Amino acid sequence: MSDLLSYDPRYPSIGDLKKKAKKRIPKFAFDYLEGGCNEEVNLLKNETDFNDITLMPQYLKKYEGVDTSAELFGHRYDAPFGIAPIGLQGLMWPNSPEILAKAALKHNIPYILSTVSTSSIERIAEVSEGKFWYQLYHPAKTTMRDDILQRLRDVDCKVLVVLVDVPSFGIRYREIKAGLSMPPKMNINNIFQSCIRPAWSLSTLQHGIPEFATLKKYMDKSLNMGQLGQFMNASFDKRVDVDKIAAIRDQWKGKLVLKGVVSEQDMEKTLALGADGIIVSNHGGRQIDAGESSVRSLHTLAAKYSDKLTIMMDGGVRSGPDIARAMACGAKFTFMGRPFMYGVSALGKKGGDHTIAVLKTQFKQAMEQLCCEKVEALPETLISFK
């Protein structure tokens, strides 16, 4: 019933939310959300490769109804999808990390907070009642790394996601043109774009200029925006290797997930490190244009390693049928970033609830149409992946 109450029939698809979001937020914020790296080839492949996956319904088999829940790391979630980590969430819609974390708790799906999001570890732990995951950009200093890990232990965070796919920052033309490199610049175009989006501007005034809330503790109070880029470059290791992850594994007694693993070579190293799972991801098409789509990498890795650790994925998932396709290709769980930001950008405080309700409704219908009673049986419906 709560899903039905959350559902706004004016926006029955993620595409509808995207169109509404584009009209409500400044162009520079939408370009940051929407853009990929270089010519955005891999960004496009992330979505279009799902169209090459074909599933087979079996209408005449005995069918007792559908259970959309999925167990992950000892917790049974209401559906096999969650909210992916997103940087600078508050730039796209003010207070969006809290909106989404609350919605995730209400609908019993996981929410992952990014190191470079705009709400702190402690605040998200509070609004999510501790039921959140955390994505770590690896700090250059062990003192910062160890302190962040202790902050996570203090709020009883159960799952740590270590990002491994940013050895260098992607070259993103949209962000460069908008002045959203480090440090970000509010040029005359951006100011004009803000003025013609009054709902966004008023909400930003209410909640304050977005900042890296988790990292404030480690910043010099005299730091100005012109020095922010230097701070970020000095504070984080771009390249994460086996030794750095092993040091984290030694300290972290909760579940450890590596995000960005796409090759068999890295998968073998992941297994040797004793990680509990991976999120197959190409960073939303924002890092390397010449790579595979996330779902193709998933299909390859799941075929060989699905019995060895928990394999999840993100990238290009835009609907309930896409979730079913990813699960049929071997994912135990899926995550999405942009769809949820479309939702909050389009509908504000109601956006998280509505987006989850849309995806739950679509996914349940896809399972009913496939006559698939449990998510674990979805691989049996896969016909082909061209």
C-alpha positions, 0 to 999 in steps of 0.5 A, spaced: 500 500 500 505 504 501 508 504 494 501 505 491 501 512 496 508 514 493 506 513 486 504 519 482 501 517 475 503 523 472 510 520 472 510 513 470 517 512 468 524 514 469 524 518 462 518 522 465 522 524 471 528 526 467 524 530 462 521 534 469 528 534 472 531 538 466 526 543 467 527 544 474 534 544 475 539 549 472 543 547 466 550 546 469 547 541 475 543 537 469 549 537 465 553 534 471 548 529 473 547 527 465 554 527 462 559 522 461 566 522 459 569 524 452 564 523 447 559 519 452 560 513 447 560 508 454 555 512 457 550 510 451 552 503 451 550 502 458 543 503 457 542 501 450 546 494 451 540 492 455 536 492 449 540 486 447 538 482 452 532 477 451 528 474 456 523 468 456 516 468 459 513 461 461 505 462 461 503 455 462 507 453 468 504 452 475 505 459 478 504 461 485 505 469 485 511 473 485 516 475 491 520 481 489 525 480 495 532 479 495 537 477 501 544 481 501 549 480 506 544 477 511 538 482 510 532 481 506 530 487 502 524 488 499 526 489 492 533 487 488 535 494 487 538 500 491 541 507 491 548 508 488 553 513 491 553 519 487 558 525 488 555 532 489 548 530 490 546 537 493 548 540 487 543 537 483 537 538 488 538 541 495 538 536 501 537 530 496 542 525 500 537 525 506 531 525 502 534 519 498 536 515 505 530 516 508 526 513 502 531 507 502 529 506 509 522 507 508 522 502 502 527 497 505 532 498 500 540 500 501 542 507 500 550 508 499 553 514 501 559 517 497 565 520 500 564 526 496 556 527 497 553 533 501 551 530 507 555 527 513 556 520 515 553 521 522 547 525 519 545 519 514 546 514 519 541 518 523 536 519 518 537 512 515 537 509 523 544 506 521 542 502 515 546 505 510 552 503 506 558 507 505 563 508 499 570 510 500 574 514 496 581 512 498 585 517 502 592 519 501 593 519 509 592 513 513 590 518 519 584 520 515 583 513 512 583 510 519 578 516 522 573 515 517 573 507 518 572 509 526 567 514 524 563 508 520 564 503 526 561 508 531 555 509 527 555 501 526 555 501 518 555 494 516 557 495 509 564 498 506 564 500 498 571 501 496 571 505 489 577 502 485 575 505 478 578 512 479 586 512 477 585 519 474 579 523 473 575 522 467 575 528 462 568 530 462 566 536 456 560 538 459 563 539 466 569 543 463 564 547 459 560 549 465 566 550 470 564 544 474 572 542 475 575 543 481 574 549 484 567 550 481 566 557 478 559 560 478 560 564 472 555 569 469 552 563 465 551 559 471 548 565 475 543 566 469 541 558 469 540 559 477 535 565 476 531 561 471 530 555 476 527 559 482 524 552 486 532 550 485 534 557 487 530 558 493 531 550 496 538 552 495 538 558 499 534 554 505 539 548 505 545 552 504 551 552 499 552 544 498 559 542 501 563 535 502 560 534 509 564 528 511 570 531 509 569 538 513 573 535 519 579 534 515 579 541 511 583 547 514 577 552 516 581 558 512 580 554 506 577 557 500 574 555 494 580 556 490 584 551 494 579 546 494 582 542 488 588 542 491 585 539 497 582 534 494 588 532 490 592 532 496 587 528 500 585 522 496 589 516 492 587 516 485 590 509 484 588 504 489 592 497 489 592 491 492 596 493 498 591 499 500 585 494 500 589 489 504 590 494 509 583 496 509 581 489 510 585 488 516 581 493 519 574 492 517 570 487 520 564 488 516 562 487 509 567 489 504 565 490 497 569 493 491 566 497 486 569 498 479 571 491 478 570 489 471 576 484 469 577 477 470 584 479 472 581 484 478 576 479 480 582 474 481 585 479 486 579 481 489 578 474 491 585 473 494 583 479 498 577 476 501 572 481 499 565 479 500 562 482 494 563 487 488 559 492 484 561 491 477 561 498 474 564 503 469 562 509 474 556 511 470 560 511 463 564 517 466 571 514 466 573 511 460 569 511 453 573 505 450 570 500 455 565 495 455 558 497 458 557 495 465 552 489 464 556 486 459 562 486 464 557 483 469 555 477 464 562 475 463 564 475 470 558 472 473 558 466 468 565 464 472 565 467 479 557 467 481 559 462 486 565 465 489 562 472 492 556 476 491 556 480 484 552 486 484 552 491 478 550 499 476 550 503 470 545 504 465 539 501 469 533 505 467 527 500 469 524 494 472 525 490 466 532 492 466 533 490 473 530 483 471 535 483 465 541 484 470 539 479 474 538 474 469 545 476 467 547 474 474 547 480 478 545 478 485 543 486 486 543 492 482 544 499 483 542 506 480 544 513 481 541 517 475 534 515 476 534 517 483 537 524 482 532 525 476 526 523 481 528 528 487 530 533 482 523 533 479 519 532 485 523 534 491 521 531 497 517 526 494 522 524 489 525 518 492 519 515 494 516 516 487 522 513 484 522 507 488 515 506 487 515 506 480 521 501 479 518 496 484 511 496 480 515 495 474 520 490 476 514 486 479 510 486 473 516 484 469 517 478 474 509 476 473 510 477 466 515 472 466 512 467 471 518 468 475 516 467 483 523 469 486 528 473 483 533 467 484 530 464 478 531 470 473 537 467 470 533 461 468 529 466 463 535 468 459 534 467 452 540 470 449 545 476 450 547 478 443 
